[in-house]
Amino acid sequence: MYPKSNIPWIVQSLKFFMKTNKLTQSKLSELTKVDQGQISRILAGQCSGRGDAIIKLCKYAHIDAHNPSPDPIGSLLLMETIKEVWDGTESGARAIVDMLRAARRMPH
């Protein structure tokens, strides 16, 4: 079980996972063996916080349903700044990641 208060974050994380991996509900259903109708209800936020379906989906998507973390997608400032500085290449992405990780180790 996980707190019901985590459901909105879980739903947002699942939607992001599906979008970035170009997965439809049908394809996710096929991959996880979770009924497509159940996936639809979960993505609509119509879930109780109990049951195996949401746990299976979270495990597949590597989402920790018990410990939600802030979603950087929710920060317009962060996303706009990344768009501004990223050159669109994989090496550019790695450089940004390296800088962010280095900044995390700096004293605040």
ROMAR-971231 format. One record per atom (N, C-alpha, C): residue number from 1; residue in one letter; atom name; x negated, y, z negated. Coordinates in nm, 3 decimals, padded with zeros to 5 digits. Layout:
// ROMAR-971231
> i, aa, at, c1, c2, c3
> NUM, A, CA, X, Y, Z $
...
// end
This chain:
// ROMAR-971231
> i, aa, at, c1, c2, c3
> 1, M, N, -00.082, -00.119, 00.000 $
> 1, M, CA, 00.000, 00.000, 00.000 $
> 1, M, C, -00.087, 00.125, 00.000 $
> 2, Y, N, -00.028, 00.235, 00.040 $
> 2, Y, CA, -00.094, 00.365, 00.040 $
> 2, Y, C, 00.013, 00.468, 00.009 $
> 3, P, N, -00.027, 00.584, -00.038 $
> 3, P, CA, 00.073, 00.685, -00.074 $
> 3, P, C, 00.155, 00.730, 00.047 $
> 4, K, N, 00.283, 00.745, 00.025 $
> 4, K, CA, 00.372, 00.792, 00.132 $
> 4, K, C, 00.329, 00.930, 00.182 $
> 5, S, N, 00.266, 01.007, 00.095 $
> 5, S, CA, 00.220, 01.140, 00.135 $
> 5, S, C, 00.112, 01.135, 00.243 $
> 6, N, N, 00.050, 01.018, 00.263 $
> 6, N, CA, -00.053, 01.003, 00.366 $
> 6, N, C, 00.006, 00.979, 00.505 $
> 7, I, N, 00.135, 00.950, 00.514 $
> 7, I, CA, 00.195, 00.913, 00.642 $
> 7, I, C, 00.177, 01.019, 00.750 $
> 8, P, N, 00.203, 01.147, 00.724 $
> 8, P, CA, 00.183, 01.245, 00.832 $
> 8, P, C, 00.040, 01.245, 00.886 $
> 9, W, N, -00.058, 01.233, 00.798 $
> 9, W, CA, -00.197, 01.228, 00.842 $
> 9, W, C, -00.223, 01.100, 00.923 $
> 10, I, N, -00.169, 00.988, 00.878 $
> 10, I, CA, -00.186, 00.861, 00.950 $
> 10, I, C, -00.126, 00.871, 01.089 $
> 11, V, N, -00.005, 00.927, 01.098 $
> 11, V, CA, 00.063, 00.942, 01.227 $
> 11, V, C, -00.021, 01.030, 01.320 $
> 12, Q, N, -00.068, 01.143, 01.270 $
> 12, Q, CA, -00.150, 01.233, 01.351 $
> 12, Q, C, -00.277, 01.161, 01.398 $
> 13, S, N, -00.339, 01.085, 01.309 $
> 13, S, CA, -00.462, 01.013, 01.343 $
> 13, S, C, -00.435, 00.905, 01.448 $
> 14, L, N, -00.324, 00.834, 01.435 $
> 14, L, CA, -00.289, 00.732, 01.535 $
> 14, L, C, -00.264, 00.795, 01.672 $
> 15, K, N, -00.193, 00.907, 01.673 $
> 15, K, CA, -00.165, 00.976, 01.800 $
> 15, K, C, -00.296, 01.021, 01.866 $
> 16, F, N, -00.386, 01.075, 01.785 $
> 16, F, CA, -00.515, 01.120, 01.837 $
> 16, F, C, -00.594, 01.001, 01.892 $
> 17, F, N, -00.594, 00.889, 01.818 $
> 17, F, CA, -00.664, 00.769, 01.862 $
> 17, F, C, -00.607, 00.721, 01.996 $
> 18, M, N, -00.475, 00.719, 02.007 $
> 18, M, CA, -00.413, 00.674, 02.132 $
> 18, M, C, -00.448, 00.766, 02.248 $
> 19, K, N, -00.444, 00.896, 02.222 $
> 19, K, CA, -00.473, 00.992, 02.328 $
> 19, K, C, -00.617, 00.980, 02.375 $
> 20, T, N, -00.711, 00.977, 02.280 $
> 20, T, CA, -00.852, 00.972, 02.318 $
> 20, T, C, -00.891, 00.839, 02.383 $
> 21, N, N, -00.816, 00.734, 02.354 $
> 21, N, CA, -00.844, 00.603, 02.414 $
> 21, N, C, -00.750, 00.570, 02.528 $
> 22, K, N, -00.668, 00.669, 02.566 $
> 22, K, CA, -00.574, 00.653, 02.678 $
> 22, K, C, -00.488, 00.528, 02.663 $
> 23, L, N, -00.432, 00.512, 02.542 $
> 23, L, CA, -00.347, 00.397, 02.514 $
> 23, L, C, -00.201, 00.437, 02.512 $
> 24, T, N, -00.118, 00.360, 02.579 $
> 24, T, CA, 00.026, 00.377, 02.568 $
> 24, T, C, 00.075, 00.297, 02.448 $
> 25, Q, N, 00.197, 00.321, 02.409 $
> 25, Q, CA, 00.255, 00.241, 02.300 $
> 25, Q, C, 00.257, 00.094, 02.341 $
> 26, S, N, 00.289, 00.067, 02.466 $
> 26, S, CA, 00.295, -00.072, 02.514 $
> 26, S, C, 00.159, -00.139, 02.506 $
> 27, K, N, 00.055, -00.068, 02.549 $
> 27, K, CA, -00.079, -00.126, 02.547 $
> 27, K, C, -00.125, -00.147, 02.402 $
> 28, L, N, -00.097, -00.050, 02.314 $
> 28, L, CA, -00.134, -00.065, 02.173 $
> 28, L, C, -00.060, -00.183, 02.111 $
> 29, S, N, 00.065, -00.200, 02.151 $
> 29, S, CA, 00.144, -00.314, 02.104 $
> 29, S, C, 00.080, -00.446, 02.147 $
> 30, E, N, 00.039, -00.451, 02.271 $
> 30, E, CA, -00.026, -00.571, 02.324 $
> 30, E, C, -00.157, -00.601, 02.249 $
> 31, L, N, -00.233, -00.498, 02.223 $
> 31, L, CA, -00.364, -00.516, 02.158 $
> 31, L, C, -00.354, -00.551, 02.011 $
> 32, T, N, -00.250, -00.501, 01.943 $
> 32, T, CA, -00.239, -00.520, 01.798 $
> 32, T, C, -00.135, -00.623, 01.757 $
> 33, K, N, -00.052, -00.664, 01.852 $
> 33, K, CA, 00.059, -00.756, 01.824 $
> 33, K, C, 00.163, -00.693, 01.730 $
> 34, V, N, 00.171, -00.559, 01.735 $
> 34, V, CA, 00.275, -00.486, 01.662 $
> 34, V, C, 00.382, -00.450, 01.763 $
> 35, D, N, 00.506, -00.475, 01.730 $
> 35, D, CA, 00.618, -00.448, 01.820 $
> 35, D, C, 00.616, -00.302, 01.867 $
> 36, Q, N, 00.638, -00.281, 01.996 $
> 36, Q, CA, 00.634, -00.146, 02.052 $
> 36, Q, C, 00.738, -00.056, 01.988 $
> 37, G, N, 00.854, -00.109, 01.957 $
> 37, G, CA, 00.957, -00.031, 01.890 $
> 37, G, C, 00.912, 00.016, 01.753 $
> 38, Q, N, 00.840, -00.070, 01.683 $
> 38, Q, CA, 00.785, -00.034, 01.552 $
> 38, Q, C, 00.680, 00.076, 01.567 $
> 39, I, N, 00.596, 00.065, 01.668 $
> 39, I, CA, 00.496, 00.169, 01.695 $
> 39, I, C, 00.566, 00.301, 01.721 $
> 40, S, N, 00.671, 00.299, 01.800 $
> 40, S, CA, 00.746, 00.421, 01.830 $
> 40, S, C, 00.801, 00.485, 01.703 $
> 41, R, N, 00.857, 00.403, 01.614 $
> 41, R, CA, 00.911, 00.456, 01.488 $
> 41, R, C, 00.800, 00.513, 01.399 $
> 42, I, N, 00.687, 00.445, 01.394 $
> 42, I, CA, 00.575, 00.493, 01.313 $
> 42, I, C, 00.527, 00.627, 01.367 $
> 43, L, N, 00.510, 00.638, 01.499 $
> 43, L, CA, 00.462, 00.762, 01.559 $
> 43, L, C, 00.562, 00.877, 01.542 $
> 44, A, N, 00.688, 00.843, 01.520 $
> 44, A, CA, 00.790, 00.944, 01.494 $
> 44, A, C, 00.796, 00.978, 01.345 $
> 45, G, N, 00.711, 00.912, 01.266 $
> 45, G, CA, 00.708, 00.937, 01.123 $
> 45, G, C, 00.816, 00.864, 01.046 $
> 46, Q, N, 00.881, 00.770, 01.111 $
> 46, Q, CA, 00.990, 00.696, 01.048 $
> 46, Q, C, 00.938, 00.565, 00.990 $
> 47, C, N, 00.858, 00.579, 00.885 $
> 47, C, CA, 00.806, 00.461, 00.818 $
> 47, C, C, 00.802, 00.488, 00.669 $
> 48, S, N, 00.808, 00.382, 00.594 $
> 48, S, CA, 00.821, 00.394, 00.449 $
> 48, S, C, 00.688, 00.395, 00.375 $
> 49, G, N, 00.582, 00.357, 00.442 $
> 49, G, CA, 00.455, 00.345, 00.371 $
> 49, G, C, 00.430, 00.203, 00.325 $
> 50, R, N, 00.522, 00.115, 00.359 $
> 50, R, CA, 00.505, -00.027, 00.328 $
> 50, R, C, 00.506, -00.103, 00.459 $
> 51, G, N, 00.460, -00.223, 00.456 $
> 51, G, CA, 00.468, -00.307, 00.574 $
> 51, G, C, 00.335, -00.327, 00.642 $
> 52, D, N, 00.329, -00.435, 00.716 $
> 52, D, CA, 00.205, -00.475, 00.783 $
> 52, D, C, 00.176, -00.396, 00.909 $
> 53, A, N, 00.278, -00.347, 00.976 $
> 53, A, CA, 00.259, -00.284, 01.107 $
> 53, A, C, 00.165, -00.164, 01.098 $
> 54, I, N, 00.190, -00.074, 01.007 $
> 54, I, CA, 00.106, 00.046, 00.999 $
> 54, I, C, -00.036, 00.010, 00.954 $
> 55, I, N, -00.049, -00.090, 00.869 $
> 55, I, CA, -00.181, -00.136, 00.826 $
> 55, I, C, -00.257, -00.195, 00.944 $
> 56, K, N, -00.191, -00.277, 01.026 $
> 56, K, CA, -00.255, -00.334, 01.145 $
> 56, K, C, -00.302, -00.224, 01.239 $
> 57, L, N, -00.217, -00.125, 01.261 $
> 57, L, CA, -00.252, -00.016, 01.351 $
> 57, L, C, -00.371, 00.063, 01.297 $
> 58, C, N, -00.369, 00.091, 01.167 $
> 58, C, CA, -00.479, 00.164, 01.105 $
> 58, C, C, -00.609, 00.086, 01.115 $
> 59, K, N, -00.605, -00.042, 01.091 $
> 59, K, CA, -00.726, -00.124, 01.101 $
> 59, K, C, -00.780, -00.122, 01.244 $
> 60, Y, N, -00.691, -00.136, 01.340 $
> 60, Y, CA, -00.733, -00.136, 01.480 $
> 60, Y, C, -00.798, -00.003, 01.518 $
> 61, A, N, -00.741, 00.106, 01.467 $
> 61, A, CA, -00.790, 00.241, 01.501 $
> 61, A, C, -00.900, 00.290, 01.406 $
> 62, H, N, -00.939, 00.206, 01.311 $
> 62, H, CA, -01.041, 00.243, 01.212 $
> 62, H, C, -01.000, 00.367, 01.133 $
> 63, I, N, -00.876, 00.367, 01.088 $
> 63, I, CA, -00.822, 00.476, 01.007 $
> 63, I, C, -00.807, 00.425, 00.865 $
> 64, D, N, -00.860, 00.498, 00.770 $
> 64, D, CA, -00.847, 00.462, 00.629 $
> 64, D, C, -00.718, 00.523, 00.577 $
> 65, A, N, -00.615, 00.441, 00.567 $
> 65, A, CA, -00.482, 00.489, 00.526 $
> 65, A, C, -00.478, 00.535, 00.381 $
> 66, H, N, -00.575, 00.493, 00.303 $
> 66, H, CA, -00.576, 00.526, 00.161 $
> 66, H, C, -00.647, 00.657, 00.131 $
> 67, N, N, -00.740, 00.696, 00.217 $
> 67, N, CA, -00.823, 00.814, 00.191 $
> 67, N, C, -00.826, 00.906, 00.313 $
> 68, P, N, -00.721, 00.983, 00.331 $
> 68, P, CA, -00.720, 01.072, 00.448 $
> 68, P, C, -00.830, 01.177, 00.436 $
> 69, S, N, -00.889, 01.208, 00.548 $
> 69, S, CA, -00.990, 01.313, 00.549 $
> 69, S, C, -00.938, 01.427, 00.636 $
> 70, P, N, -00.989, 01.546, 00.616 $
> 70, P, CA, -00.943, 01.658, 00.697 $
> 70, P, C, -00.967, 01.629, 00.845 $
> 71, D, N, -00.874, 01.669, 00.927 $
> 71, D, CA, -00.885, 01.646, 01.071 $
> 71, D, C, -00.938, 01.771, 01.138 $
> 72, P, N, -01.057, 01.763, 01.199 $
> 72, P, CA, -01.113, 01.882, 01.262 $
> 72, P, C, -01.027, 01.935, 01.377 $
> 73, I, N, -00.943, 01.850, 01.434 $
> 73, I, CA, -00.855, 01.893, 01.542 $
> 73, I, C, -00.761, 02.002, 01.491 $
> 74, G, N, -00.732, 01.999, 01.362 $
> 74, G, CA, -00.642, 02.098, 01.304 $
> 74, G, C, -00.703, 02.236, 01.289 $
> 75, S, N, -00.833, 02.249, 01.311 $
> 75, S, CA, -00.899, 02.379, 01.299 $
> 75, S, C, -00.919, 02.440, 01.437 $
> 76, L, N, -00.838, 02.537, 01.468 $
> 76, L, CA, -00.850, 02.605, 01.597 $
> 76, L, C, -00.987, 02.670, 01.611 $
> 77, L, N, -01.035, 02.732, 01.502 $
> 77, L, CA, -01.166, 02.796, 01.504 $
> 77, L, C, -01.275, 02.696, 01.541 $
> 78, L, N, -01.274, 02.580, 01.478 $
> 78, L, CA, -01.375, 02.479, 01.506 $
> 78, L, C, -01.367, 02.430, 01.650 $
> 79, M, N, -01.248, 02.398, 01.696 $
> 79, M, CA, -01.232, 02.346, 01.832 $
> 79, M, C, -01.271, 02.451, 01.937 $
> 80, E, N, -01.232, 02.576, 01.917 $
> 80, E, CA, -01.267, 02.682, 02.012 $
> 80, E, C, -01.418, 02.705, 02.016 $
> 81, T, N, -01.482, 02.698, 01.899 $
> 81, T, CA, -01.627, 02.718, 01.894 $
> 81, T, C, -01.699, 02.603, 01.964 $
> 82, I, N, -01.652, 02.481, 01.945 $
> 82, I, CA, -01.713, 02.368, 02.015 $
> 82, I, C, -01.696, 02.384, 02.166 $
> 83, K, N, -01.578, 02.424, 02.211 $
> 83, K, CA, -01.557, 02.447, 02.355 $
> 83, K, C, -01.652, 02.554, 02.407 $
> 84, E, N, -01.676, 02.656, 02.324 $
> 84, E, CA, -01.761, 02.768, 02.365 $
> 84, E, C, -01.907, 02.726, 02.381 $
> 85, V, N, -01.957, 02.639, 02.291 $
> 85, V, CA, -02.100, 02.607, 02.292 $
> 85, V, C, -02.134, 02.477, 02.364 $
> 86, W, N, -02.038, 02.389, 02.384 $
> 86, W, CA, -02.067, 02.259, 02.445 $
> 86, W, C, -02.076, 02.272, 02.596 $
> 87, D, N, -02.179, 02.215, 02.655 $
> 87, D, CA, -02.197, 02.223, 02.801 $
> 87, D, C, -02.126, 02.110, 02.876 $
> 88, G, N, -02.055, 02.024, 02.803 $
> 88, G, CA, -01.977, 01.917, 02.867 $
> 88, G, C, -02.053, 01.788, 02.888 $
> 89, T, N, -02.179, 01.785, 02.849 $
> 89, T, CA, -02.257, 01.663, 02.869 $
> 89, T, C, -02.263, 01.581, 02.740 $
> 90, E, N, -02.296, 01.454, 02.756 $
> 90, E, CA, -02.313, 01.367, 02.640 $
> 90, E, C, -02.431, 01.413, 02.556 $
> 91, S, N, -02.539, 01.455, 02.621 $
> 91, S, CA, -02.655, 01.503, 02.543 $
> 91, S, C, -02.620, 01.632, 02.469 $
> 92, G, N, -02.539, 01.715, 02.528 $
> 92, G, CA, -02.493, 01.836, 02.459 $
> 92, G, C, -02.407, 01.803, 02.339 $
> 93, A, N, -02.322, 01.701, 02.354 $
> 93, A, CA, -02.237, 01.657, 02.242 $
> 93, A, C, -02.324, 01.604, 02.129 $
> 94, R, N, -02.424, 01.526, 02.164 $
> 94, R, CA, -02.514, 01.470, 02.061 $
> 94, R, C, -02.589, 01.582, 01.988 $
> 95, A, N, -02.629, 01.685, 02.060 $
> 95, A, CA, -02.700, 01.797, 01.998 $
> 95, A, C, -02.609, 01.869, 01.898 $
> 96, I, N, -02.483, 01.889, 01.935 $
> 96, I, CA, -02.388, 01.953, 01.843 $
> 96, I, C, -02.367, 01.866, 01.720 $
> 97, V, N, -02.351, 01.737, 01.740 $
> 97, V, CA, -02.334, 01.644, 01.628 $
> 97, V, C, -02.455, 01.650, 01.535 $
> 98, D, N, -02.574, 01.650, 01.593 $
> 98, D, CA, -02.696, 01.655, 01.511 $
> 98, D, C, -02.699, 01.784, 01.429 $
> 99, M, N, -02.663, 01.897, 01.490 $
> 99, M, CA, -02.663, 02.024, 01.418 $
> 99, M, C, -02.560, 02.025, 01.306 $
> 100, L, N, -02.442, 01.971, 01.333 $
> 100, L, CA, -02.338, 01.967, 01.229 $
> 100, L, C, -02.380, 01.878, 01.113 $
> 101, R, N, -02.440, 01.766, 01.143 $
> 101, R, CA, -02.486, 01.676, 01.036 $
> 101, R, C, -02.598, 01.741, 00.956 $
> 102, A, N, -02.686, 01.814, 01.022 $
> 102, A, CA, -02.794, 01.884, 00.952 $
> 102, A, C, -02.735, 01.994, 00.863 $
> 103, A, N, -02.633, 02.063, 00.911 $
> 103, A, CA, -02.570, 02.169, 00.833 $
> 103, A, C, -02.503, 02.113, 00.707 $
> 104, R, N, -02.450, 01.994, 00.716 $
> 104, R, CA, -02.385, 01.930, 00.601 $
> 104, R, C, -02.484, 01.910, 00.486 $
> 105, R, N, -02.611, 01.886, 00.521 $
> 105, R, CA, -02.712, 01.862, 00.418 $
> 105, R, C, -02.767, 01.991, 00.356 $
> 106, M, N, -02.733, 02.104, 00.415 $
> 106, M, CA, -02.783, 02.232, 00.364 $
> 106, M, C, -02.706, 02.270, 00.237 $
> 107, P, N, -02.776, 02.336, 00.144 $
> 107, P, CA, -02.705, 02.381, 00.022 $
> 107, P, C, -02.602, 02.487, 00.058 $
> 108, H, N, -02.490, 02.486, -00.012 $
> 108, H, CA, -02.382, 02.583, 00.015 $
> 108, H, C, -02.395, 02.702, -00.075 $
// end
